[in-house]
Amino acid sequence: MAVAPLPTPLTPYQRRLLVFLSVATFFEGYDFFALAQILPNLRADMGLTGAEGGRLVSVIGIGTILAYGVVRLADRFGRRVVLTITILGYTLFTFATAFAQGAYDFALYQLVARVFLIGEWALSMVYAAEEVPADRRGHAIGVIQAASALGGITCAATAPLLLATSWGWRAVYLVGVVPLLLLAYARRGLRETRRFADYAAAGVERRTFGAILRSPHRQRIYQLAVIWGLLYVCAQNAVFFWKEFAVAERGFTDGQVGFAIAVASLASLPPLFFVGRLLDSWGRRPAATVILLALAASVVAAYQLHALWLLTLALAVAVFSVSATFAVLSSFTTELFPTDCRAEAFAWANNLLGRTAYVAGPAVVGAAASTIGWGDAVSLTALGPIGALALILWLLPETKGRELEETARCSRPEDSPA
C-alpha cells in the first residue's frame, strides 16, 4: 500500500508570512462583528432610528465593492506595496472612526476603512496563493480565513466590556488600532511575491478599466462572480439576522441569544483551522460539496427549529460553514487566473460584481421578513449555496496540488479539464 507523501515543508519566511497574513486578516472578522455589536449603542448615541441604522450599514457595505479599485492596483504596482497601503489605510480610518461626531462622518470613515480592509483580505489570499507550495496552498488560505473568524469571536467577546467603558462604542475602534499599528511596523519584513517579481522583471502591462473583460478570462470572471454572489446572498444574512429571529419569533431573551451566539462562535472555531487541510487532501470540489451542503442545511435548521440548544448547534454549523466557504471560493478565485491579472480578476469576481449581493442582500431579506417573517426569509437564502455548488461542479476544474502556472491555464473555460 502506497504511503501518501508528506506535504512540502514551509520555509521560515513562509511561516512568518502566514502568521503576518493571518494577523492582518484577523481584523476583517473583528470589523464585521464590531459594527453589528455597536449598532444599537451607535443609534442611541446619534439619535438614529432602526431604518436609518439599516441604511447606515448598507452605505458602509458599499466600501466592499469599491475595494476593487485598490485590489486591481496590485497587478500594476505589486502585492507588497498595495498590501502595505491597505494596512496603513485601514489603521488610519479605524482610528478616525473612534472620533466621529455624527452619522455622516462615521459612515464615511467606515466606508473607506472597508475599502482598505477588504482590499487587505483579498491581497492576503493572493499572497498566500503565490508564495505557498501547491500542496499547502489550501491549508494556508484556510488558516488565514480561520483567523478572520477568530477576529470576529474576539470582538464578540470583548465588545460588551468595551461598550461598558466611558468611551462606549468608540473604545471598540480605539482598542482595535493598537495591534494594527504593530502590524504596520511588522510589514517591513514583507517581500514581494516571487511570481509577481518574475512577471514585473519582464515589464508590467498597464490595463485600462474593464480591459480584462475583453480578454479570454471574462467568462471565468463572470462565472465566479455569480458563484460569489449566490454565496453572499446566504452568508451575509445567516448570522447577521439570527438575533432578530431568535428574539422576535422564538421569544428568547437577549441573555439567551448572547450565550447561544458565543457558544456557536466558539464551537465553530477549532474545525475552521482544518478546512485548509481538507482542501489539500480531498480537493476543492469535494470539499465544496460537503461545506456548501452543510451551509444550506444549517441555515434552514437555524431558522426553523425551536429548542434553544438545537438552534445553537445549527448556528454553530452555519458560522463554521460561512467561513469555510470563503476559503473554498478564495482558493478557486486565486488559482484560476495568471499572475499578470490575478488580483484584478479576484477584484472583479469578488468585489465589483459578487459583493453586489453582499450589499443588496440584507435589504431584500429585511423587506421579505416584514411579510413572511425572519425564519422563512433567511431560510430561503439557503438556495444560494445550492446554486453555487451546482455551478462549481459544472464549471470549475479541480485545482488541488497543481501549480498556479498550470491552474491559470484554466482561466479560459474552454481550456478547463473536467
N, C-alpha and C positions, 0 to 999 in steps of 0.2 A: 504494500500500500504506500503510495507516494506521500511524502510529507510536504505540506504547504510551505513555501519559502517564507522566511521571516521578512517583515516589512523593512524597507530601506531605512537605516537609522538617520535621524536628523542631525545635522551639524550643530555645533554650539550656537552659531549665528541664527540658524533656522529655529532653534528652540527659543532664543531670545526674541526673535521676530514674532513667533507665535504668541508669546506672553504679551509683547507690546500690542499686537493687534487685538488680542483678547481684552486687554485692559481698555483700549480705545473704544471697542465695541460695547463694553460694559455700559457705557453712557447712553447708548441707543435705547437699551431697555430701561435705564434709570429715567431718562427724559420722558419716555412714553408713560410710565407709571406716575411720574411727578405731576403731569398735567391732570390726569384722572384723579389723583389723590387731593390736589389743592383746589380743584374747580369749585366745590361748594364754598370754601373759605374765600376764594378769589371773588366769587359772585357777591358774597355778602359784603366784602370789603369795598368793592367798586359799585355796588348797587345794581347789579345785572339781574335780569330775570332768567328763568330757565332757558327760554328760547334764545335770549341773547348769548347765554353761555354756550349753547349749542352752535350758534353761528361763529362764535369766537374760536371754537375747536376746529370748525371747518376751514376758517380763514388760515389758521396756523398750519393745518394739514396741506395747504397749497404749497408750502415750502418743500414738501417731499417730492412734488413734481418739478419745482424749479431747481432742485438739486441736479437735474440733468445738465444744466449749464456749467456746473463745477466738475462733475464726473467726466464729461467729454474732454475737458482740458487735459486730462491725464494722458491721452493719446498724442498730444502735441508737446506738452512740457515735461512729461514724465510722471511716474507714480509717486515718487518721493516728494517732490516739491508740492504737488497738489494735495497729497495726504497731509503734509505739514500745514498747508493753508487751512484745510478743513478743521484740524485740531485747534489751531490758534483762533480761527473764526468762531468756532463753537464756544470756546472758552470766553472770548470777549462778549458775545451776545448772551450767554448764560449769566455772566456777571451783571450785564446791563439789565437783564430781566428782573433781578432782585431789587432794582431801584425804579421800576416802572411806576408811574403816577396814575395811570388810567388804563382803560381797556385798549385804547388805540395803540399806545406805545408798547404795552405788554404784548399785544398781537404782533406788532412789527418786530420786536426783539425776538420773540419766539419763532415767528415765521422764518426770519433769517437764520436763527440758530438751527432750525430744522434743515435748512438748505445745506449747511455745513455738516450737520450730524449725519444725515442720510448719505451725503457725499462721502463722508469718512467710512460709513458702513459698507457702501458699495466698493470703495477702493481697498478696504481691508480684504474683501473677498477676492478681488483681482490680485492683490499682493500674494495672498495665500496660494492661489491657483498657479501663479507664475514662479513662485520660489520653492514650493514644497515638492518632493518627489511624487511621481504619478501615483504610486501605490499608497501614498499617505495623504493625498490631496483631500479626499472626502473627510478624513479624520481631522485635518486642520480646519476646514471650513465648518465642520460640526462643532469643534471646540470653540471657535470664535462665536458662532451663533448661540451656543450654550452660555457663553459669557454675557451675551445680551440679556438672556433670561435671568441670569444671576443679578444683573443690574436692576432689573425690574423687581425682583424679590427683595433686594436690599432697600430699594426705595419704598416698597410697600411696608417694610418693617420699621424703617426709620422716620418716614414722613409723619406719622401720628405724633411722635416725640418732638419733631421739629416744629410742627404746627402748634404745639402747646407752648412754645417759647414766645418771648415778647416780639420776636421778628415775624412770627406767624409763617405764612406761605413763602415769604421771602427767604427764610432760613433754608428751605429745601434747595433753592438755587445757589445760595452762598456756600453751603457745605459742598455742593457738587463741583464748585470751581476749584477747590484746593487740590484734589488729585489730578484735575485737568492741567493745572499749572505744572505739576510734577511730570505729567505725560509730555507736555510741550518741551520740557527740558530733556527728557529721555529720548526724544525723537532725533537728537543729534547723532546717535549711533546708527540711524536707519540708512540703509543703502538703497540705491536704485535697483529694481529687479534686473536680473541678468538678461532676461528675454527682451525687456524694453531697451536696455543699454545696447544690446546687439543690434536691435532694429534701428535705434537712433543713430548708431555709428554709420549707417548707410544713408542717412538723411530722412528726416521726419516729413511725412506728407501732410500738407495743410488742406483740410477739407472745409467747405462751406456748410452752413446749417442744412441738414436734410440730404447732403450728398450720399450718405450711407444708404439712404432709402432708394437710391438709383443704382445701387450696387447689387451684386448677386446675393448679398446677405439679407436683403429686405424681407424675403418671405420667412426666413427663420426668426427675424426680429418680430414680425407680426405674430407668428405662432407663439413665441414665448411671452409676448405682451398679453395675448388672450389668456394664456395659462396663468400668468401672474395676476391678471385681473380677476379671474374666476376664484383664485385662492384668496385674494384680498376681500372679495365680497363676503366670505365667511370669516376669515381670520381677523379682520378689523372689528367685527361686531361680536364674535363669540364670547370674548371675555369682557369687553367694554360694557355691555349692557346686562351682564348677569346679575349685578346688584339690583338694577331696576326691576328685573324679572322676579328675583327672589323675594324682594320686599313687597312689590305690588301684587304678584299673582300667587305667591306661596305664603305670604304673611310672616316671613321671618324678620327678626329684629336686626338692627344694624350690627349688634354684637355677634349674632349668629352668622350673619353674612361675612363679617370681617374675619371671623375664625375660619369659616369654610374656605374663603379665598386664600388665607395664609396657609392652611393645611394643603390645599390643592397646589399652590405655588411651590411649596417646599417639596411635596411628593413628586412633582414633575421634574425637578432639577436633576437629581442623580442620573436618571436614564438619558437625559439630554447629552451628557458627555460621552455616551456610547453610540450616538446616532452616526457620527462620522465613521466609526469602525464598521457599522452596518453598511454604510455606503461603499466602503472599500472592500468588504468581504462578500456581500450579496450582490452589489451592483446598484446603480442609480434607479433603474426601472423596477426591480423587485422591491427595493426599499420604499420607493414612491408608492407602490401599490399598497403596502401594509400601512404606511403612515397616513396617506390621504383617506383611505377607508376608515382608519381609526379616527381621523378628524371628523369626517362626516357623521359617523355613528355616535361619537361622544358629544358632539354639539346637539344633536337631536335629543340624546339622553339628558344632557344638562339642562334642557329647556322643556322637557316633557315629564320627567319623573317627579315624585312628590316628597319622598323621605329625604331629610337633610343629608344623611350620610351617603345615600345613593347619588344625590346631586353633587356632593363634594367629590366623590370618586369620579363621576363623569367629567366634572370640571377639571380635575387633575389631568385626566387623559387629554382633554381638549387643550389645556395650556401646553402640555408636552407636545402635542401634535402640531399646534400652530408654529412653534419654534422649529420643530423638526422639518416641517415642510419648507420653511425658509432655507434651511441648509440644503435640502434636495434641489430646489429650484436655483439657488445660488450656484451650486455645482454645475448644473446644466448651462446656466447663462454665462458663466466664466469660461467653460470648456469648449463651447461650440463656435467660438469666433477667434480669428487670428490676432496676434499681438498688436498689429497696427490699428485695429478698431475694436479691441476687446472692451475697453472702458466705455466708449461711445455706444456700442451695441448694448451693453448692460444698461446704460443710462436710458436709451430709447425703450427697451423692453420693460424695464422695471419702473423707472421714474416718470418719464414723459407720457407713456401710454398705460402701463399696468397700474400705476398709482391713481389714475382717474377713478377707478373703482374704490380705492382706499379712501379718497376724499368724498365721493358721492355716496358710498355705501351706507354710512351712518344716517344720512338724511333720508334715504329711501326706506331703510329699516324702521327709523323712527316714525315716518309717516304711516307705514304699514301697521306698526304696533298700535297706533291710535284707533285702528279699525278692528284688527284681529288679535291684538294682544302681543306682548313681548315674546311669549313662548313660541307661538306659531310663526311670528315674523322672523325671529332668528333661526328657528328650525328650518325654514325654507332655504336659508343661505347654505345649508349642507349640500344642496345641489351643486354649488360651486366646486368643491373639491372633487366630486364625482365627475363633473365635466372636465376639470383639469387633468384628472388621471386618465380619462379616455383619450385626451389629446396627447398626453405624454406617451402612452403606449402605442398610439397610432403614428405619431410624427417624430418623436425624438429617438436618436440612436443610443445604445449603451456606451458609456464613456469610461467605465471602470478600468483603472490601471493603464490607460492609454495616455501617451504623451500629448501635450497640448498641440504640438505640430501635427499630430495625426487627427485628433478630435476636431481641430479647427477646419480641417478639410471637409467636415460635415456641416459647416455653416450654411452651405447651399443644400437645401433639402434633397435635390435630385442626386447629390453625391453621397447621401447617407445610407450606410448599410443597415439592415434591419437589426 
